[in-house]
């Protein structure tokens, strides 16, 4: 008997010994609820991608593999809302005629969209995937979840400077700082010549780091806001 028929026979026998399946209505409802909760955990306000936050850190730290780090970067980059938000950034830049050498019209918008997408994609893959994998750093944000607001806010913002390592310790966040500087330097390859300078590169770097710090604070307090306003408190850590 070949492998495939044997597998089918085993499955039939196992099915005959298994208990009755749960009620389809109940199962569907629970699955839908679980899917909704997972979506809420991965999106702030149902929009902003939030794949790198650990809302309820386990007592015993568990590192993630290099493959999982690149997966986080991919999810952040190609989430449908990320693509939409990139479109908004490009629209604002076009409205303000930023990078004017790109021109106007659909062609100008396309160039601005491409540049904005490249900014996000390169930053995500360098700071969440490549450098954390090489340096054995963890790109995730581990929420504090308890304590005073100032303590939690400072903790969250400081994660751009301090990160956890795969061994469970903490160190200077090389992936964030050096990675964003490299990302800012690489952007000189696709932005117009008038926007290629040390000042522009430094400004690009500062915006990336400061925005990451701001989003870290939002990620720290989002479950609290979600619980208070929407009365959905399952993302809150319990101590």
N, C-alpha and C positions, 0 to 999 in steps of 0.2 A: 504494500500500500504506500503510495507516495505521500509527500509531506502535506500537500494541500488537502486531500481527503481525510488524512488523520487529524488535521487541525479542525476540519468541519465536524468530524465525529466527536472530538473532544468538546467542542463548543455546544453541540446538541445535548451531550450528556450533562454538561455543566448547567445548561439552561434548564434541564428537567429537574435538577436538584436545587436550583436557586429559588429564593422566596419570591412571592408575587411582587411585580413591580409596583411602585407607588402610583397613586392616583394621577393620571395625566394632567389634570387641571392644577393640582397642587404642585406637581413637579415643574410644570411650565411657569407657574407663578413664582416659585422659588428661584428658578433659573434666571427669569427676567429680572428679579430683584437683585440677585447676585451680580448680574451683568451691569445693572444700573449703578450699584455701589462701586464696582470696579472702575466704571467710567468716571464717576464722580471723584474717585481717589486719584485718577490720572489726569484730571482737568480741573483747573480752578475756575469757579463760576461757570462750569460747563464749557469753557472756551480755551483758556490758557493751558497748554500742555504741561503736565506735572509728573513726568515719569521717574524723575530722579529723587523724589522725596520719600523717605521712610517715616510714615506718620507715627507708627508705634514700634520704635526700635526694640528688638529682642534683648533680653538680659545678657545673653551670650552672643557676642558679635560674630557674624558669618560673612566672610568676604564673597565677592562675586568674581566670576572668571573674566578673562579678557574678552571673550565672546559676548558675555552679557553686557560689558561696558560699551562695546560697539553697538549692541542692540539698543541700549538706552539712547545713544547718539542718533541712531537711525529713526527711532520712534519720535524723538524730539524734532528731528529735521523734516520728516515726511508726514507728520500728523496733519490731517486736512486743515485744521485750524491754524497750524503754523504757516501753511501755504497761503491761507486767507490773510493772516496778519502781515505776511510779507507783502501782499498786494496793497494793504493799507499803507505800510511804510513807503512803498514805491509811489503811491498816489500822493502822499504828503510831500515827498521829495519833488515830484513833478509839479505840484501846485506851487511850491516855493521856488521852483526852477533851480533846485540844488543840482550840482554837477551839470551845469548848463551846456557843457560840451556834448552831453548825451542828446541834446535837442529836445523837441516836444513831439506831440502826436503819439501814435501807437508805437513807433519805433523808439522814441525816447522813453516811453513808459516801459517797454520791454527791456531796454538796457538797464533802467533803474531797478526793475523787478529782478533781473538776473544778478545784478550786483548785490542787492539786499539778500537774495536767496543764498548767494555764495558766501556772504558775511556770516549768516546763520549756520549754514551747513559746515563750513570750514571750522568755525568756532566750536560747534558741537562735536565734530569728529576729532578735533585736536584736544579739546579740554575734557571731554567725557569718554573718549575712546582711546586714541593713540597714546597720549602721554600718561594717563592713568594706567594703561596696560604695561607700558615700558617701565614706569616708575613704581609700580605696585601701589598706587594711590586709589582711593575709593571716591568716585565722582558724585556719590549720592549725598543728599542733605539729611542728616538724622535729627529730626525735630527734638527740641528740648521738652516742649509740651507742658512743663510745670515751672512755677516760680513767678517772680514779678515781671511786668511787661518790659521794663527797661533791660532786665537781665536777659530775657528771651530775645528781645530785639537786637541787643548787642551781640549775643551769641550767634544769631542767624546771620547778621551782616558780616561778622568776623570769619565766617566759613570760607570767604573768598581768600583769606590769608592762612587759614588753618584747615587741614583736612585729615581724614582718617586714613590710615594705611591698611594694606591687606593683612598685616599682622595684628591689627586692632589698636595700634598706638596712634599718636597724632604728630603731624609735622607741618612745616611750611608748605602751603599749597602751590607747589611748583607748576602743576598742570594748569591751574587757573591763571596765574600771573604770567609765567613764561609762555603758556599756550596762547593767551590772548594777545600778548605782544607779537608773537609769531603770526597770528591771524591778522593783526593790523598791518604788519609788514607785507604779508602776502597780498593784501587788498590793493596794494600799489600796482599790481599786475593788471588789474581790470578796471580801476577807476581812471577817469580822464587825467591827462598830464598835469593840468592846472591843480588837481587835487592830490598830487603826489609830492609830499614834502614831509619833513620830520615832524612839523607841527601837526599836520593832518593825521599822521600815523599815531602820534602820542594822544591826540584827541580821540581817535578811534579806539585806542586801547583803554583810555579812561572811561569812555562811555560803556564799553563792554563790561568792565569790572564793576563799575558803579551800578549798572543795571542788574547785573547778577546779584550784587549785594542787596539791592532793593527787592528783587524777586525772592531772595532767600527769606527776607522778613515777611513778605506776603505769604510764602509757603508755611512759615512757622505759625502764623496766626489765622490762616484760612480755615482750618478745622474749627477753631473757636467761633469765628464769624458764622460759619455754616451751621453750627449747633445753635447759636443764639438766634439767628434770623430765620433759618429754615427748619429748625428743630430736628436736624439730622446730625446726631452726635456720635455715630459709629466710628468716625475717623479720629476722634479724640483719644489720646493715650490715657490709660487708667493706671494710676500709681496708688 
